[in-house]
């Protein structure tokens, strides 16, 4: 799960990572969602929490659908991801200048 927020929006993306063999790993986007930030000015840390909540809800719904008993809100699973590699960063800040259909 990746989450991010800005003054304009917050987003979450849930990926599934499968190790097929010792040298082959497949990563699939399962679900993503973006929300527009409220018109009322809200501090970025609060919007980051909203993004985390959105991501936890998306992850929880996926885990329930496939009947896995995991808890996505457990902090031991959380990791900080630099902006440069956070897939939700483009959603919250706008596409990069070099954006084209091959970007995805």
PDB file as gemmi writes it, atoms N, CA and C in Angstrom:
CRYST1    1.000    1.000    1.000  90.00  90.00  90.00 P 1                      
ATOM      1  N   UNK A   1       0.845  -1.160   0.000  1.00  0.00           N  
ATOM      2  CA  UNK A   1       0.000   0.000   0.000  1.00  0.00           C  
ATOM      3  C   UNK A   1       0.900   1.235   0.000  1.00  0.00           C  
ATOM      4  N   UNK A   2       0.599   2.165  -0.893  1.00  0.00           N  
ATOM      5  CA  UNK A   2       1.292   3.445  -0.940  1.00  0.00           C  
ATOM      6  C   UNK A   2       0.258   4.541  -0.726  1.00  0.00           C  
ATOM      7  N   UNK A   3       0.607   5.561   0.041  1.00  0.00           N  
ATOM      8  CA  UNK A   3      -0.296   6.692   0.264  1.00  0.00           C  
ATOM      9  C   UNK A   3       0.494   7.987   0.165  1.00  0.00           C  
ATOM     10  N   UNK A   4      -0.212   9.068  -0.170  1.00  0.00           N  
ATOM     11  CA  UNK A   4       0.411  10.384  -0.218  1.00  0.00           C  
ATOM     12  C   UNK A   4      -0.686  11.435  -0.138  1.00  0.00           C  
ATOM     13  N   UNK A   5      -0.285  12.658   0.211  1.00  0.00           N  
ATOM     14  CA  UNK A   5      -1.237  13.762   0.307  1.00  0.00           C  
ATOM     15  C   UNK A   5      -0.553  15.067  -0.061  1.00  0.00           C  
ATOM     16  N   UNK A   6      -1.364  15.998  -0.544  1.00  0.00           N  
ATOM     17  CA  UNK A   6      -0.911  17.363  -0.809  1.00  0.00           C  
ATOM     18  C   UNK A   6      -2.046  18.293  -0.427  1.00  0.00           C  
ATOM     19  N   UNK A   7      -1.866  19.584  -0.672  1.00  0.00           N  
ATOM     20  CA  UNK A   7      -2.928  20.544  -0.350  1.00  0.00           C  
ATOM     21  C   UNK A   7      -4.175  20.288  -1.189  1.00  0.00           C  
ATOM     22  N   UNK A   8      -4.019  19.679  -2.355  1.00  0.00           N  
ATOM     23  CA  UNK A   8      -5.128  19.495  -3.293  1.00  0.00           C  
ATOM     24  C   UNK A   8      -5.833  18.151  -3.186  1.00  0.00           C  
ATOM     25  N   UNK A   9      -5.111  17.107  -2.803  1.00  0.00           N  
ATOM     26  CA  UNK A   9      -5.722  15.776  -2.794  1.00  0.00           C  
ATOM     27  C   UNK A   9      -4.920  14.813  -1.930  1.00  0.00           C  
ATOM     28  N   UNK A  10      -5.511  13.643  -1.702  1.00  0.00           N  
ATOM     29  CA  UNK A  10      -4.791  12.549  -1.063  1.00  0.00           C  
ATOM     30  C   UNK A  10      -5.178  11.262  -1.773  1.00  0.00           C  
ATOM     31  N   UNK A  11      -4.267  10.283  -1.754  1.00  0.00           N  
ATOM     32  CA  UNK A  11      -4.472   9.085  -2.562  1.00  0.00           C  
ATOM     33  C   UNK A  11      -3.871   7.863  -1.892  1.00  0.00           C  
ATOM     34  N   UNK A  12      -4.348   6.699  -2.347  1.00  0.00           N  
ATOM     35  CA  UNK A  12      -3.812   5.421  -1.891  1.00  0.00           C  
ATOM     36  C   UNK A  12      -3.803   4.452  -3.062  1.00  0.00           C  
ATOM     37  N   UNK A  13      -2.808   3.596  -3.097  1.00  0.00           N  
ATOM     38  CA  UNK A  13      -2.712   2.549  -4.110  1.00  0.00           C  
ATOM     39  C   UNK A  13      -2.296   1.262  -3.409  1.00  0.00           C  
ATOM     40  N   UNK A  14      -2.993   0.177  -3.719  1.00  0.00           N  
ATOM     41  CA  UNK A  14      -2.713  -1.119  -3.107  1.00  0.00           C  
ATOM     42  C   UNK A  14      -2.161  -2.052  -4.180  1.00  0.00           C  
ATOM     43  N   UNK A  15      -1.004  -2.605  -3.903  1.00  0.00           N  
ATOM     44  CA  UNK A  15      -0.336  -3.519  -4.827  1.00  0.00           C  
ATOM     45  C   UNK A  15      -0.248  -4.909  -4.217  1.00  0.00           C  
ATOM     46  N   UNK A  16      -0.190  -5.907  -5.088  1.00  0.00           N  
ATOM     47  CA  UNK A  16       0.009  -7.286  -4.667  1.00  0.00           C  
ATOM     48  C   UNK A  16       1.348  -7.737  -5.225  1.00  0.00           C  
ATOM     49  N   UNK A  17       2.227  -8.212  -4.363  1.00  0.00           N  
ATOM     50  CA  UNK A  17       3.558  -8.664  -4.781  1.00  0.00           C  
ATOM     51  C   UNK A  17       3.619 -10.171  -4.614  1.00  0.00           C  
ATOM     52  N   UNK A  18       3.921 -10.868  -5.715  1.00  0.00           N  
ATOM     53  CA  UNK A  18       3.961 -12.324  -5.714  1.00  0.00           C  
ATOM     54  C   UNK A  18       5.349 -12.783  -6.148  1.00  0.00           C  
ATOM     55  N   UNK A  19       5.950 -13.630  -5.345  1.00  0.00           N  
ATOM     56  CA  UNK A  19       7.248 -14.206  -5.706  1.00  0.00           C  
ATOM     57  C   UNK A  19       6.984 -15.549  -6.383  1.00  0.00           C  
ATOM     58  N   UNK A  20       7.210 -15.601  -7.706  1.00  0.00           N  
ATOM     59  CA  UNK A  20       6.940 -16.806  -8.474  1.00  0.00           C  
ATOM     60  C   UNK A  20       8.077 -17.816  -8.381  1.00  0.00           C  
ATOM     61  N   UNK A  21       9.276 -17.330  -8.326  1.00  0.00           N  
ATOM     62  CA  UNK A  21      10.446 -18.190  -8.198  1.00  0.00           C  
ATOM     63  C   UNK A  21      11.544 -17.383  -7.516  1.00  0.00           C  
ATOM     64  N   UNK A  22      12.706 -17.980  -7.428  1.00  0.00           N  
ATOM     65  CA  UNK A  22      13.818 -17.297  -6.770  1.00  0.00           C  
ATOM     66  C   UNK A  22      14.172 -15.985  -7.461  1.00  0.00           C  
ATOM     67  N   UNK A  23      13.995 -15.922  -8.780  1.00  0.00           N  
ATOM     68  CA  UNK A  23      14.401 -14.744  -9.552  1.00  0.00           C  
ATOM     69  C   UNK A  23      13.241 -14.000 -10.212  1.00  0.00           C  
ATOM     70  N   UNK A  24      12.023 -14.430  -9.985  1.00  0.00           N  
ATOM     71  CA  UNK A  24      10.884 -13.801 -10.662  1.00  0.00           C  
ATOM     72  C   UNK A  24       9.844 -13.310  -9.654  1.00  0.00           C  
ATOM     73  N   UNK A  25       9.596 -12.010  -9.706  1.00  0.00           N  
ATOM     74  CA  UNK A  25       8.599 -11.379  -8.841  1.00  0.00           C  
ATOM     75  C   UNK A  25       7.645 -10.584  -9.722  1.00  0.00           C  
ATOM     76  N   UNK A  26       6.354 -10.710  -9.450  1.00  0.00           N  
ATOM     77  CA  UNK A  26       5.331  -9.976 -10.189  1.00  0.00           C  
ATOM     78  C   UNK A  26       4.647  -9.023  -9.220  1.00  0.00           C  
ATOM     79  N   UNK A  27       4.461  -7.777  -9.643  1.00  0.00           N  
ATOM     80  CA  UNK A  27       3.772  -6.779  -8.831  1.00  0.00           C  
ATOM     81  C   UNK A  27       2.574  -6.277  -9.625  1.00  0.00           C  
ATOM     82  N   UNK A  28       1.395  -6.332  -9.013  1.00  0.00           N  
ATOM     83  CA  UNK A  28       0.150  -5.939  -9.679  1.00  0.00           C  
ATOM     84  C   UNK A  28      -0.561  -4.852  -8.884  1.00  0.00           C  
ATOM     85  N   UNK A  29      -1.066  -3.851  -9.586  1.00  0.00           N  
ATOM     86  CA  UNK A  29      -1.915  -2.849  -8.945  1.00  0.00           C  
ATOM     87  C   UNK A  29      -3.290  -3.468  -8.749  1.00  0.00           C  
ATOM     88  N   UNK A  30      -3.734  -3.548  -7.513  1.00  0.00           N  
ATOM     89  CA  UNK A  30      -5.035  -4.136  -7.205  1.00  0.00           C  
ATOM     90  C   UNK A  30      -6.123  -3.067  -7.227  1.00  0.00           C  
ATOM     91  N   UNK A  31      -5.888  -1.963  -6.527  1.00  0.00           N  
ATOM     92  CA  UNK A  31      -6.886  -0.894  -6.467  1.00  0.00           C  
ATOM     93  C   UNK A  31      -6.188   0.418  -6.108  1.00  0.00           C  
ATOM     94  N   UNK A  32      -6.718   1.488  -6.597  1.00  0.00           N  
ATOM     95  CA  UNK A  32      -6.222   2.816  -6.266  1.00  0.00           C  
ATOM     96  C   UNK A  32      -7.395   3.762  -6.109  1.00  0.00           C  
ATOM     97  N   UNK A  33      -7.207   4.788  -5.312  1.00  0.00           N  
ATOM     98  CA  UNK A  33      -8.276   5.755  -5.095  1.00  0.00           C  
ATOM     99  C   UNK A  33      -7.655   7.106  -4.772  1.00  0.00           C  
ATOM    100  N   UNK A  34      -8.310   8.149  -5.225  1.00  0.00           N  
ATOM    101  CA  UNK A  34      -7.857   9.506  -4.939  1.00  0.00           C  
ATOM    102  C   UNK A  34      -9.056  10.312  -4.462  1.00  0.00           C  
ATOM    103  N   UNK A  35      -8.836  11.184  -3.521  1.00  0.00           N  
ATOM    104  CA  UNK A  35      -9.887  12.063  -3.004  1.00  0.00           C  
ATOM    105  C   UNK A  35      -9.403  13.501  -3.085  1.00  0.00           C  
ATOM    106  N   UNK A  36     -10.304  14.385  -3.410  1.00  0.00           N  
ATOM    107  CA  UNK A  36      -9.994  15.813  -3.437  1.00  0.00           C  
ATOM    108  C   UNK A  36      -9.989  16.320  -2.001  1.00  0.00           C  
ATOM    109  N   UNK A  37      -8.993  17.109  -1.658  1.00  0.00           N  
ATOM    110  CA  UNK A  37      -8.910  17.673  -0.308  1.00  0.00           C  
ATOM    111  C   UNK A  37     -10.061  18.658  -0.099  1.00  0.00           C  
ATOM    112  N   UNK A  38     -10.548  18.783   1.123  1.00  0.00           N  
ATOM    113  CA  UNK A  38     -11.632  19.726   1.397  1.00  0.00           C  
ATOM    114  C   UNK A  38     -11.227  21.170   1.085  1.00  0.00           C  
ATOM    115  N   UNK A  39     -12.214  22.009   0.820  1.00  0.00           N  
ATOM    116  CA  UNK A  39     -11.942  23.422   0.567  1.00  0.00           C  
ATOM    117  C   UNK A  39     -11.377  24.109   1.807  1.00  0.00           C  
ATOM    118  N   UNK A  40     -11.845  23.668   2.967  1.00  0.00           N  
ATOM    119  CA  UNK A  40     -11.304  24.194   4.223  1.00  0.00           C  
ATOM    120  C   UNK A  40      -9.839  23.759   4.329  1.00  0.00           C  
ATOM    121  N   UNK A  41      -8.965  24.682   4.656  1.00  0.00           N  
ATOM    122  CA  UNK A  41      -7.539  24.368   4.730  1.00  0.00           C  
ATOM    123  C   UNK A  41      -7.276  23.410   5.892  1.00  0.00           C  
ATOM    124  N   UNK A  42      -6.679  22.288   5.548  1.00  0.00           N  
ATOM    125  CA  UNK A  42      -6.343  21.255   6.525  1.00  0.00           C  
ATOM    126  C   UNK A  42      -4.835  21.032   6.455  1.00  0.00           C  
ATOM    127  N   UNK A  43      -4.160  20.929   7.590  1.00  0.00           N  
ATOM    128  CA  UNK A  43      -2.707  20.711   7.573  1.00  0.00           C  
ATOM    129  C   UNK A  43      -2.337  19.416   6.836  1.00  0.00           C  
ATOM    130  N   UNK A  44      -1.191  19.424   6.170  1.00  0.00           N  
ATOM    131  CA  UNK A  44      -0.726  18.258   5.416  1.00  0.00           C  
ATOM    132  C   UNK A  44      -0.631  17.004   6.293  1.00  0.00           C  
ATOM    133  N   UNK A  45      -0.119  17.077   7.525  1.00  0.00           N  
ATOM    134  CA  UNK A  45      -0.077  15.859   8.340  1.00  0.00           C  
ATOM    135  C   UNK A  45      -1.461  15.227   8.538  1.00  0.00           C  
ATOM    136  N   UNK A  46      -2.474  16.061   8.675  1.00  0.00           N  
ATOM    137  CA  UNK A  46      -3.840  15.532   8.819  1.00  0.00           C  
ATOM    138  C   UNK A  46      -4.292  14.852   7.526  1.00  0.00           C  
ATOM    139  N   UNK A  47      -3.970  15.467   6.372  1.00  0.00           N  
ATOM    140  CA  UNK A  47      -4.314  14.854   5.089  1.00  0.00           C  
ATOM    141  C   UNK A  47      -3.538  13.555   4.871  1.00  0.00           C  
ATOM    142  N   UNK A  48      -2.295  13.505   5.361  1.00  0.00           N  
ATOM    143  CA  UNK A  48      -1.521  12.260   5.284  1.00  0.00           C  
ATOM    144  C   UNK A  48      -2.211  11.162   6.094  1.00  0.00           C  
ATOM    145  N   UNK A  49      -2.768  11.521   7.238  1.00  0.00           N  
ATOM    146  CA  UNK A  49      -3.521  10.543   8.030  1.00  0.00           C  
ATOM    147  C   UNK A  49      -4.776  10.092   7.295  1.00  0.00           C  
ATOM    148  N   UNK A  50      -5.438  11.023   6.608  1.00  0.00           N  
ATOM    149  CA  UNK A  50      -6.610  10.666   5.804  1.00  0.00           C  
ATOM    150  C   UNK A  50      -6.216   9.682   4.701  1.00  0.00           C  
ATOM    151  N   UNK A  51      -5.060   9.927   4.085  1.00  0.00           N  
ATOM    152  CA  UNK A  51      -4.566   9.023   3.042  1.00  0.00           C  
ATOM    153  C   UNK A  51      -4.266   7.645   3.628  1.00  0.00           C  
ATOM    154  N   UNK A  52      -3.667   7.613   4.818  1.00  0.00           N  
ATOM    155  CA  UNK A  52      -3.376   6.338   5.477  1.00  0.00           C  
ATOM    156  C   UNK A  52      -4.663   5.587   5.801  1.00  0.00           C  
ATOM    157  N   UNK A  53      -5.675   6.310   6.247  1.00  0.00           N  
ATOM    158  CA  UNK A  53      -6.972   5.700   6.532  1.00  0.00           C  
ATOM    159  C   UNK A  53      -7.601   5.148   5.255  1.00  0.00           C  
ATOM    160  N   UNK A  54      -7.538   5.916   4.179  1.00  0.00           N  
ATOM    161  CA  UNK A  54      -8.057   5.461   2.890  1.00  0.00           C  
ATOM    162  C   UNK A  54      -7.336   4.184   2.459  1.00  0.00           C  
ATOM    163  N   UNK A  55      -6.014   4.179   2.570  1.00  0.00           N  
ATOM    164  CA  UNK A  55      -5.238   2.995   2.204  1.00  0.00           C  
ATOM    165  C   UNK A  55      -5.566   1.791   3.067  1.00  0.00           C  
ATOM    166  N   UNK A  56      -5.725   2.014   4.364  1.00  0.00           N  
ATOM    167  CA  UNK A  56      -6.068   0.916   5.273  1.00  0.00           C  
ATOM    168  C   UNK A  56      -7.439   0.343   4.943  1.00  0.00           C  
ATOM    169  N   UNK A  57      -8.383   1.203   4.611  1.00  0.00           N  
ATOM    170  CA  UNK A  57      -9.727   0.725   4.242  1.00  0.00           C  
ATOM    171  C   UNK A  57      -9.698  -0.068   2.939  1.00  0.00           C  
ATOM    172  N   UNK A  58      -8.948   0.426   1.955  1.00  0.00           N  
ATOM    173  CA  UNK A  58      -8.834  -0.301   0.688  1.00  0.00           C  
ATOM    174  C   UNK A  58      -8.180  -1.663   0.908  1.00  0.00           C  
ATOM    175  N   UNK A  59      -7.094  -1.671   1.680  1.00  0.00           N  
ATOM    176  CA  UNK A  59      -6.385  -2.922   1.958  1.00  0.00           C  
ATOM    177  C   UNK A  59      -7.269  -3.888   2.724  1.00  0.00           C  
ATOM    178  N   UNK A  60      -7.986  -3.381   3.701  1.00  0.00           N  
ATOM    179  CA  UNK A  60      -8.873  -4.220   4.493  1.00  0.00           C  
ATOM    180  C   UNK A  60      -9.955  -4.850   3.626  1.00  0.00           C  
ATOM    181  N   UNK A  61     -10.520  -4.081   2.713  1.00  0.00           N  
ATOM    182  CA  UNK A  61     -11.564  -4.635   1.844  1.00  0.00           C  
ATOM    183  C   UNK A  61     -10.998  -5.716   0.926  1.00  0.00           C  
ATOM    184  N   UNK A  62      -9.768  -5.519   0.435  1.00  0.00           N  
ATOM    185  CA  UNK A  62      -9.131  -6.535  -0.407  1.00  0.00           C  
ATOM    186  C   UNK A  62      -8.878  -7.804   0.406  1.00  0.00           C  
ATOM    187  N   UNK A  63      -8.326  -7.652   1.609  1.00  0.00           N  
ATOM    188  CA  UNK A  63      -8.034  -8.814   2.445  1.00  0.00           C  
ATOM    189  C   UNK A  63      -9.307  -9.560   2.819  1.00  0.00           C  
ATOM    190  N   UNK A  64     -10.395  -8.841   3.061  1.00  0.00           N  
ATOM    191  CA  UNK A  64     -11.670  -9.498   3.352  1.00  0.00           C  
ATOM    192  C   UNK A  64     -12.183 -10.245   2.132  1.00  0.00           C  
ATOM    193  N   UNK A  65     -12.030  -9.648   0.954  1.00  0.00           N  
ATOM    194  CA  UNK A  65     -12.497 -10.295  -0.274  1.00  0.00           C  
ATOM    195  C   UNK A  65     -11.767 -11.607  -0.541  1.00  0.00           C  
ATOM    196  N   UNK A  66     -10.481 -11.653  -0.227  1.00  0.00           N  
ATOM    197  CA  UNK A  66      -9.732 -12.889  -0.471  1.00  0.00           C  
ATOM    198  C   UNK A  66      -9.589 -13.726   0.805  1.00  0.00           C  
ATOM    199  N   UNK A  67     -10.291 -13.314   1.837  1.00  0.00           N  
ATOM    200  CA  UNK A  67     -10.399 -14.045   3.096  1.00  0.00           C  
ATOM    201  C   UNK A  67      -9.054 -14.290   3.780  1.00  0.00           C  
ATOM    202  N   UNK A  68      -8.218 -13.258   3.813  1.00  0.00           N  
ATOM    203  CA  UNK A  68      -6.975 -13.312   4.585  1.00  0.00           C  
ATOM    204  C   UNK A  68      -7.198 -12.582   5.900  1.00  0.00           C  
ATOM    205  N   UNK A  69      -6.690 -13.132   6.957  1.00  0.00           N  
ATOM    206  CA  UNK A  69      -6.863 -12.521   8.275  1.00  0.00           C  
ATOM    207  C   UNK A  69      -5.631 -11.715   8.651  1.00  0.00           C  
ATOM    208  N   UNK A  70      -5.426 -10.606   7.991  1.00  0.00           N  
ATOM    209  CA  UNK A  70      -4.315  -9.708   8.283  1.00  0.00           C  
ATOM    210  C   UNK A  70      -4.885  -8.371   8.748  1.00  0.00           C  
ATOM    211  N   UNK A  71      -4.101  -7.605   9.448  1.00  0.00           N  
ATOM    212  CA  UNK A  71      -4.526  -6.298   9.941  1.00  0.00           C  
ATOM    213  C   UNK A  71      -3.673  -5.218   9.283  1.00  0.00           C  
ATOM    214  N   UNK A  72      -4.211  -4.509   8.258  1.00  0.00           N  
ATOM    215  CA  UNK A  72      -3.402  -3.526   7.524  1.00  0.00           C  
ATOM    216  C   UNK A  72      -3.045  -2.281   8.324  1.00  0.00           C  
ATOM    217  N   UNK A  73      -3.723  -2.065   9.442  1.00  0.00           N  
ATOM    218  CA  UNK A  73      -3.442  -0.858  10.219  1.00  0.00           C  
ATOM    219  C   UNK A  73      -2.327  -1.067  11.245  1.00  0.00           C  
ATOM    220  N   UNK A  74      -1.770  -2.269  11.323  1.00  0.00           N  
ATOM    221  CA  UNK A  74      -0.676  -2.517  12.264  1.00  0.00           C  
ATOM    222  C   UNK A  74       0.570  -1.775  11.797  1.00  0.00           C  
ATOM    223  N   UNK A  75       1.096  -0.940  12.653  1.00  0.00           N  
ATOM    224  CA  UNK A  75       2.215  -0.065  12.314  1.00  0.00           C  
ATOM    225  C   UNK A  75       3.470  -0.857  11.945  1.00  0.00           C  
ATOM    226  N   UNK A  76       3.597  -2.077  12.418  1.00  0.00           N  
ATOM    227  CA  UNK A  76       4.803  -2.854  12.107  1.00  0.00           C  
ATOM    228  C   UNK A  76       4.935  -3.129  10.612  1.00  0.00           C  
ATOM    229  N   UNK A  77       3.853  -2.998   9.853  1.00  0.00           N  
ATOM    230  CA  UNK A  77       3.904  -3.197   8.406  1.00  0.00           C  
ATOM    231  C   UNK A  77       4.188  -1.907   7.645  1.00  0.00           C  
ATOM    232  N   UNK A  78       4.166  -0.776   8.294  1.00  0.00           N  
ATOM    233  CA  UNK A  78       4.311   0.511   7.615  1.00  0.00           C  
ATOM    234  C   UNK A  78       5.774   0.836   7.374  1.00  0.00           C  
ATOM    235  N   UNK A  79       6.063   1.426   6.229  1.00  0.00           N  
ATOM    236  CA  UNK A  79       7.415   1.877   5.901  1.00  0.00           C  
ATOM    237  C   UNK A  79       7.321   3.240   5.232  1.00  0.00           C  
ATOM    238  N   UNK A  80       8.302   4.080   5.449  1.00  0.00           N  
ATOM    239  CA  UNK A  80       8.368   5.373   4.777  1.00  0.00           C  
ATOM    240  C   UNK A  80       8.987   5.158   3.398  1.00  0.00           C  
ATOM    241  N   UNK A  81       8.335   5.698   2.382  1.00  0.00           N  
ATOM    242  CA  UNK A  81       8.816   5.568   1.007  1.00  0.00           C  
ATOM    243  C   UNK A  81       9.159   6.960   0.504  1.00  0.00           C  
ATOM    244  N   UNK A  82      10.367   7.162  -0.025  1.00  0.00           N  
ATOM    245  CA  UNK A  82      10.740   8.480  -0.536  1.00  0.00           C  
ATOM    246  C   UNK A  82       9.807   8.938  -1.657  1.00  0.00           C  
ATOM    247  N   UNK A  83       9.593  10.234  -1.731  1.00  0.00           N  
ATOM    248  CA  UNK A  83       8.711  10.812  -2.742  1.00  0.00           C  
ATOM    249  C   UNK A  83       9.064  10.346  -4.141  1.00  0.00           C  
ATOM    250  N   UNK A  84      10.327  10.208  -4.417  1.00  0.00           N  
ATOM    251  CA  UNK A  84      10.782   9.845  -5.762  1.00  0.00           C  
ATOM    252  C   UNK A  84      10.236   8.492  -6.230  1.00  0.00           C  
ATOM    253  N   UNK A  85       9.989   7.569  -5.306  1.00  0.00           N  
ATOM    254  CA  UNK A  85       9.512   6.237  -5.678  1.00  0.00           C  
ATOM    255  C   UNK A  85       8.091   5.945  -5.198  1.00  0.00           C  
ATOM    256  N   UNK A  86       7.420   6.920  -4.615  1.00  0.00           N  
ATOM    257  CA  UNK A  86       6.049   6.734  -4.147  1.00  0.00           C  
ATOM    258  C   UNK A  86       5.099   6.903  -5.324  1.00  0.00           C  
ATOM    259  N   UNK A  87       4.402   5.826  -5.680  1.00  0.00           N  
ATOM    260  CA  UNK A  87       3.541   5.846  -6.862  1.00  0.00           C  
ATOM    261  C   UNK A  87       2.352   6.788  -6.729  1.00  0.00           C  
ATOM    262  N   UNK A  88       1.953   7.124  -5.524  1.00  0.00           N  
ATOM    263  CA  UNK A  88       0.810   8.023  -5.353  1.00  0.00           C  
ATOM    264  C   UNK A  88       1.207   9.490  -5.411  1.00  0.00           C  
ATOM    265  N   UNK A  89       2.480   9.777  -5.490  1.00  0.00           N  
ATOM    266  CA  UNK A  89       2.944  11.166  -5.517  1.00  0.00           C  
ATOM    267  C   UNK A  89       2.429  11.915  -6.747  1.00  0.00           C  
ATOM    268  N   UNK A  90       2.416  11.272  -7.910  1.00  0.00           N  
ATOM    269  CA  UNK A  90       1.936  11.928  -9.130  1.00  0.00           C  
ATOM    270  C   UNK A  90       0.459  12.289  -9.034  1.00  0.00           C  
ATOM    271  N   UNK A  91      -0.306  11.462  -8.335  1.00  0.00           N  
ATOM    272  CA  UNK A  91      -1.742  11.726  -8.197  1.00  0.00           C  
ATOM    273  C   UNK A  91      -1.982  12.961  -7.343  1.00  0.00           C  
ATOM    274  N   UNK A  92      -1.201  13.123  -6.293  1.00  0.00           N  
ATOM    275  CA  UNK A  92      -1.444  14.228  -5.370  1.00  0.00           C  
ATOM    276  C   UNK A  92      -0.779  15.528  -5.797  1.00  0.00           C  
ATOM    277  N   UNK A  93       0.257  15.461  -6.584  1.00  0.00           N  
ATOM    278  CA  UNK A  93       0.986  16.673  -6.975  1.00  0.00           C  
ATOM    279  C   UNK A  93       0.883  17.000  -8.457  1.00  0.00           C  
ATOM    280  N   UNK A  94       0.281  16.138  -9.227  1.00  0.00           N  
ATOM    281  CA  UNK A  94       0.164  16.356 -10.664  1.00  0.00           C  
ATOM    282  C   UNK A  94       1.223  15.568 -11.414  1.00  0.00           C  
ATOM    283  N   UNK A  95       0.958  15.287 -12.689  1.00  0.00           N  
ATOM    284  CA  UNK A  95       1.895  14.466 -13.460  1.00  0.00           C  
ATOM    285  C   UNK A  95       3.214  15.191 -13.709  1.00  0.00           C  
ATOM    286  N   UNK A  96       4.300  14.433 -13.833  1.00  0.00           N  
ATOM    287  CA  UNK A  96       5.593  15.054 -14.124  1.00  0.00           C  
ATOM    288  C   UNK A  96       5.615  15.632 -15.534  1.00  0.00           C  
ATOM    289  N   UNK A  97       6.567  16.492 -15.800  1.00  0.00           N  
ATOM    290  CA  UNK A  97       6.642  17.143 -17.115  1.00  0.00           C  
ATOM    291  C   UNK A  97       6.927  16.149 -18.228  1.00  0.00           C  
ATOM    292  N   UNK A  98       7.579  15.042 -17.924  1.00  0.00           N  
ATOM    293  CA  UNK A  98       7.887  14.042 -18.946  1.00  0.00           C  
ATOM    294  C   UNK A  98       6.833  12.940 -19.029  1.00  0.00           C  
ATOM    295  N   UNK A  99       5.642  13.208 -18.549  1.00  0.00           N  
ATOM    296  CA  UNK A  99       4.574  12.209 -18.503  1.00  0.00           C  
ATOM    297  C   UNK A  99       4.055  11.885 -19.901  1.00  0.00           C  
ATOM    298  N   UNK A 100       3.970  10.613 -20.224  1.00  0.00           N  
ATOM    299  CA  UNK A 100       3.303  10.142 -21.442  1.00  0.00           C  
ATOM    300  C   UNK A 100       2.733   8.756 -21.157  1.00  0.00           C  
ATOM    301  N   UNK A 101       2.088   8.151 -22.147  1.00  0.00           N  
ATOM    302  CA  UNK A 101       1.414   6.883 -21.892  1.00  0.00           C  
ATOM    303  C   UNK A 101       2.379   5.746 -21.545  1.00  0.00           C  
ATOM    304  N   UNK A 102       3.648   5.881 -21.884  1.00  0.00           N  
ATOM    305  CA  UNK A 102       4.616   4.850 -21.519  1.00  0.00           C  
ATOM    306  C   UNK A 102       5.055   4.973 -20.068  1.00  0.00           C  
ATOM    307  N   UNK A 103       4.671   6.058 -19.419  1.00  0.00           N  
ATOM    308  CA  UNK A 103       5.033   6.276 -18.016  1.00  0.00           C  
ATOM    309  C   UNK A 103       4.496   5.157 -17.138  1.00  0.00           C  
ATOM    310  N   UNK A 104       3.312   4.674 -17.432  1.00  0.00           N  
ATOM    311  CA  UNK A 104       2.686   3.628 -16.638  1.00  0.00           C  
ATOM    312  C   UNK A 104       3.060   2.287 -17.182  1.00  0.00           C  
TER     313      UNK A 104                                                      
END                                                                             
